[in-house]
Amino acid sequence: MTLFRLDASIRSHDSASREIADIVEEEWLVTHPGDTVKRRHVGVDTLPSTVWAAAVSASMTPVEQQTAEQREAVALATTLVDELLAADAVLFAVPLYNYGVSQHFKTYVDVVLADPRTTGKPFLAGKPVVLATVRGGAYGAGTPREGWDHSTPYLRRIIADCWGADLTVIEREFTLVGVNPALDSFTDQAAQMHAGALQSAREAGRALGALRVPV
């Protein structure tokens, strides 16, 4: 079986979203030792900012008239979708940045949706997907910044509603406690949230690990 994992953090070390995803992956491997984990890190190995426009314009250009850039964009879109379709389960680790979705993940989504196999189709229908998402502050009901998280609703809409995946979301807030002194008073609450997110990651990883290929 194959697990496809995508990270969108701009950090290669000490990433809160990667910490959660690492646990999910570890639990998967407990019951799938030796199986394939296909990885892509769009936060570090970024997709070109112009690739989506090139892929879209290619769809309106006869193949024999496409530029090299357009052909490369189409090939990349094909590869990205192939990775998702080939996987038995998917793991996304996407942090909240500046109240919105990571630009690197947004580019990834746009390029995926440039492939004709995905347009208007729930091409991941029923496929188990785990989303690990983290936020530096707190955005829940009753907080001063309730409603400022414009990433998580978007991610749910794309992955579950548009792509049709069977989505499990693991969330952690207050990741900047201990980093930003202004949040020091929330240390205990942040620790509880951290512990809860790690436990949720273990449970989600075990659930993925229970998957078996239909025969």
C-alpha positions as CSV (number, residue, x, y, z in Angstrom):
1,M,0.0,0.0,0.0
2,T,1.1,3.6,-0.5
3,L,0.7,6.7,1.7
4,F,1.1,10.0,-0.1
5,R,2.3,12.7,2.2
6,L,2.5,16.4,1.4
7,D,4.0,19.1,3.7
8,A,3.4,22.8,3.2
9,S,5.4,24.3,6.1
10,I,8.1,26.7,5.1
11,R,10.2,25.2,7.9
12,S,12.3,22.1,7.4
13,H,12.9,21.6,11.1
14,D,10.8,22.2,14.3
15,S,7.5,22.5,12.3
16,A,4.4,22.0,14.3
17,S,2.4,20.6,11.4
18,R,5.2,18.2,10.5
19,E,5.3,16.9,14.1
20,I,1.6,15.9,13.8
21,A,2.1,14.4,10.4
22,D,5.2,12.5,11.6
23,I,3.1,10.7,14.2
24,V,0.4,9.8,11.7
25,E,3.0,8.4,9.3
26,E,4.7,6.5,12.2
27,E,1.4,4.9,13.1
28,W,0.7,4.0,9.5
29,L,4.1,2.3,9.2
30,V,3.5,0.2,12.4
31,T,1.0,-1.9,10.5
32,H,2.4,-1.3,7.0
33,P,6.2,-1.9,7.5
34,G,8.1,-1.7,4.3
35,D,5.2,-0.1,2.4
36,T,5.7,3.0,0.4
37,V,5.5,6.5,1.7
38,K,5.6,9.0,-1.2
39,R,6.5,12.5,-0.1
40,R,6.3,16.0,-1.5
41,H,7.3,19.1,0.4
42,V,5.8,22.1,-1.4
43,G,6.8,24.5,1.4
44,V,10.5,23.9,0.8
45,D,10.6,22.4,-2.7
46,T,8.2,25.0,-4.0
47,L,6.1,24.8,-7.2
48,P,6.8,27.6,-9.7
49,S,4.5,30.5,-9.2
50,T,3.7,30.6,-12.9
51,V,2.9,27.0,-13.4
52,W,-0.8,27.3,-12.9
53,A,-1.3,30.0,-15.5
54,A,0.8,28.0,-17.9
55,A,-1.3,24.8,-17.3
56,V,-4.6,26.7,-17.7
57,S,-3.4,28.4,-20.9
58,A,-2.2,25.1,-22.3
59,S,-5.7,23.7,-21.9
60,M,-6.9,26.3,-24.4
61,T,-4.0,25.8,-26.8
62,P,-3.6,23.1,-29.4
63,V,-0.9,20.6,-28.4
64,E,1.2,21.4,-31.4
65,Q,1.2,25.1,-30.6
66,Q,2.0,24.8,-26.9
67,T,5.2,26.3,-25.6
68,A,7.8,24.4,-23.6
69,E,6.6,26.1,-20.4
70,Q,3.0,25.0,-21.1
71,R,4.0,21.4,-21.8
72,E,6.0,21.3,-18.6
73,A,3.1,22.7,-16.6
74,V,0.7,20.1,-18.0
75,A,3.3,17.4,-17.2
76,L,3.5,18.6,-13.6
77,A,-0.2,18.7,-13.2
78,T,-0.4,15.2,-14.5
79,T,2.3,14.1,-12.0
80,L,0.5,15.7,-9.0
81,V,-2.8,14.1,-9.8
82,D,-1.1,10.7,-10.5
83,E,0.4,10.9,-7.0
84,L,-3.0,11.3,-5.4
85,L,-4.7,8.7,-7.5
86,A,-2.0,6.1,-6.9
87,A,-2.1,6.5,-3.1
88,D,-4.2,4.3,-0.9
89,A,-4.3,7.1,1.7
90,V,-3.2,10.8,1.8
91,L,-1.6,12.9,4.5
92,F,-1.6,16.7,4.2
93,A,0.3,18.9,6.7
94,V,-0.7,22.5,6.1
95,P,-0.2,25.4,8.6
96,L,-2.2,28.6,8.8
97,Y,-0.2,31.5,7.5
98,N,-1.3,35.1,8.0
99,Y,-4.9,34.0,8.5
100,G,-5.0,32.2,5.2
101,V,-4.0,29.0,3.4
102,S,-0.3,28.5,2.7
103,Q,0.5,30.0,-0.7
104,H,2.4,26.9,-1.6
105,F,-0.5,24.7,-0.9
106,K,-2.8,27.0,-2.8
107,T,-0.6,26.8,-5.8
108,Y,-0.6,23.0,-5.5
109,V,-4.4,22.9,-5.4
110,D,-4.6,25.2,-8.4
111,V,-2.3,23.0,-10.5
112,V,-4.1,19.9,-9.5
113,L,-7.4,21.4,-10.6
114,A,-5.8,22.3,-14.0
115,D,-5.8,18.6,-14.8
116,P,-8.9,17.6,-16.7
117,R,-9.3,14.5,-14.5
118,T,-10.1,16.7,-11.5
119,T,-12.2,19.5,-12.9
120,G,-15.7,19.4,-11.3
121,K,-15.1,15.8,-10.3
122,P,-14.8,14.2,-6.8
123,F,-11.7,12.4,-8.1
124,L,-10.7,11.3,-4.5
125,A,-14.2,10.0,-3.7
126,G,-14.0,7.9,-0.5
127,K,-10.2,8.0,-0.3
128,P,-9.0,8.5,3.3
129,V,-7.2,11.7,3.8
130,V,-5.8,13.1,7.0
131,L,-5.2,16.9,7.3
132,A,-2.9,18.1,10.0
133,T,-3.3,21.9,10.4
134,V,-1.8,24.2,13.0
135,R,-2.4,27.8,14.0
136,G,-0.1,30.1,16.0
137,G,-2.9,31.8,17.9
138,A,-6.4,30.8,18.9
139,Y,-9.4,31.3,16.6
140,G,-12.2,29.3,18.2
141,A,-15.6,30.5,19.2
142,G,-15.5,33.4,21.7
143,T,-11.9,34.3,21.0
144,P,-11.0,37.8,19.9
145,R,-10.0,36.4,16.5
146,E,-12.9,34.1,15.9
147,G,-13.5,33.8,12.2
148,W,-10.0,34.9,11.2
149,D,-8.9,31.4,10.2
150,H,-9.6,31.5,6.5
151,S,-7.5,28.4,5.8
152,T,-9.2,25.5,7.5
153,P,-12.7,26.1,6.0
154,Y,-11.0,26.4,2.6
155,L,-9.1,23.1,3.1
156,R,-12.2,21.3,4.1
157,R,-14.1,22.7,1.1
158,I,-11.4,21.6,-1.4
159,I,-10.4,18.2,0.0
160,A,-13.7,16.9,1.2
161,D,-16.4,18.8,-0.8
162,C,-14.7,19.3,-4.1
163,W,-12.3,16.3,-4.2
164,G,-14.7,14.0,-2.3
165,A,-12.2,12.6,0.1
166,D,-13.0,10.9,3.4
167,L,-11.4,13.7,5.5
168,T,-10.1,13.6,9.0
169,V,-8.8,16.9,10.4
170,I,-6.3,17.2,13.2
171,E,-6.0,20.7,14.6
172,R,-3.6,22.4,17.0
173,E,-3.7,26.0,18.1
174,F,-1.4,28.3,20.2
175,T,1.7,26.9,18.5
176,L,3.3,30.4,19.2
177,V,3.0,30.0,22.9
178,G,6.5,29.9,24.2
179,V,7.7,31.8,21.2
180,N,5.7,35.0,21.5
181,P,5.9,36.4,25.0
182,A,2.5,38.0,24.6
183,L,1.0,34.5,24.8
184,D,2.7,33.4,27.9
185,S,-0.5,33.4,30.0
186,F,-1.8,30.6,27.8
187,T,1.0,28.2,28.5
188,D,-1.2,25.6,30.3
189,Q,-4.0,25.8,27.7
190,A,-1.5,25.4,24.8
191,A,0.1,22.4,26.4
192,Q,-3.3,20.7,26.6
193,M,-4.0,21.5,23.0
194,H,-0.7,20.1,22.0
195,A,-1.2,16.9,23.9
196,G,-4.7,16.6,22.4
197,A,-3.4,17.1,18.9
198,L,-0.7,14.4,19.3
199,Q,-3.3,12.0,20.6
200,S,-5.6,12.7,17.7
201,A,-2.6,12.1,15.4
202,R,-2.0,8.7,16.9
203,E,-5.6,7.7,16.5
204,A,-5.8,9.0,12.9
205,G,-2.6,7.1,12.1
206,R,-3.9,3.9,13.6
207,A,-7.1,4.3,11.6
208,L,-5.1,4.7,8.4
209,G,-3.0,1.7,9.4
210,A,-6.1,-0.4,9.6
211,L,-6.7,0.0,5.9
212,R,-6.4,-2.9,3.6
213,V,-6.4,-3.1,-0.2
214,P,-9.8,-4.5,-1.4
215,V,-9.5,-7.9,-3.0
